[in-house]
Amino acid sequence: MSDVFSKDDVNVPHINLKHFPSLSEEQNAALVAALTKAVMEVVQCNESAISIALEPIEKDAWNEQVYIPEIINRKHLLHKQPGY
């Protein structure tokens, strides 16, 4: 399998942000811009190396799709705990 990123990309971050409620296109754009800027500064990578997915989740599905599998069952990966 060939590499999908440039050999010059030392750091290749991917962010998958799950959220509710849904965001407007303007909010999506602002969030992506802010995350991109923060990742570039902290991780020291090129903008072209960053990928960001925004995944709206229905409120009624949050426990089943996010809270239990990703917050409870993968607690060892969390760097910020929710306050709920």
Secondary structure as UniProt FT lines:
FT   TURN            7..8
FT   STRAND          14..19
FT   HELIX           25..39
FT   HELIX           40..44
FT   HELIX           47..49
FT   STRAND          51..56
FT   HELIX           59..61
FT   HELIX           63..72
FT   TURN            73..74
FT   HELIX           75..77
//
